[in-house]
Structures are given as structure tokens and as C-alpha cells.
Amino acid sequence: MKLHPTITDERLIDAVERSMFGLDNPGLCIDCGNEQEGCEPDARRYKCEACGERTVYGAEELAMRFL
């Protein structure tokens, strides 16, 4: 699995922190880089609202795989 170039370590850490310490539930599309709200932390293969692909993962799920 390859991440979109706009999904940097800093961006991913920010999304995880917002999920853990706030009310956000961000997910990130690994194909187009879109950030999508309303994703469970362990989300896998949710449909992206921007590109339509099933490539949205929860922030914590991506962090476990890539950090």
C-alpha cells in the first residue's frame, strides 16, 4: 500500500492527535489525499467522497501501518 504524497508524517500525526484528543474522526484517502470526516479510527477501505475509490483509512489505522 502506497500513500498519496500529500499524506506526510506531520499531517498524519495531526489527524491522529485530533482523533484522540478532540471530537474529530478524520480519515485519509491514500489515492487522492483527501481528508474525510466521520471515519472510525480503525476504518479500512471506506469510500472516498472526493475520488469515489474505496481507499479511505482511519488516521490511527494509517499511523499503525506507516509510522
N, C-alpha and C positions, 0 to 999 in steps of 0.2 A: 504494500500500500504506500503510495507516494502522496505527500501533502502538496497542496497548492502553494506556490512561492510566497503568497501574502500571509500565510499562516506561520508566523515567526514564533520563536520560543517566548518572546515577550508578550505577544498577542495571546498566545495560548495560556500563559501563566495569568494574565489579566482576566481572561474568561473563567479560569478555574477559581480564582480568588472571588470574583463576583458571584459565582455559583455557591461557594462555600460560606461567604460572609455577608451576602446580600440576598435580595429576592429574585435576582436574575436566574434564568435557566438557559444559558447560551449553548448552542451547538454550532459547529463549523462544518461547512461543506468542503470536503477535500478536493473536489473537482474545480469549483469556481471561486472558493474562498469566502463565500457569503456567510455572514453570521446570522443565525436564525434563533429566535427566542422560542421558549416553550419546549425545550428538549430535556429529557431526563439526563442526569449526569452519566449514566451508562448507556445512553442511546447508541444504536448502531443501525446504519442504513436507513435513516429517516429520509423522506422525500424532501429535496431542496425546493424552497419556494422561488428561488431565482432561476435555476437551470433545469429543474424537473427531474434530476437524477436522484437515485437513492444512495446518496453519498454524504449524508449529514451524520456526524457523530457528536455525542455529548463531549463537553470540554474535558471532563475528568477522564473519560474513556480515551481520548486522544492523548492526554498527558501521560497516562499509564503506558501507552504504546510508544510514545516518542520522546519523552523527557527522561 
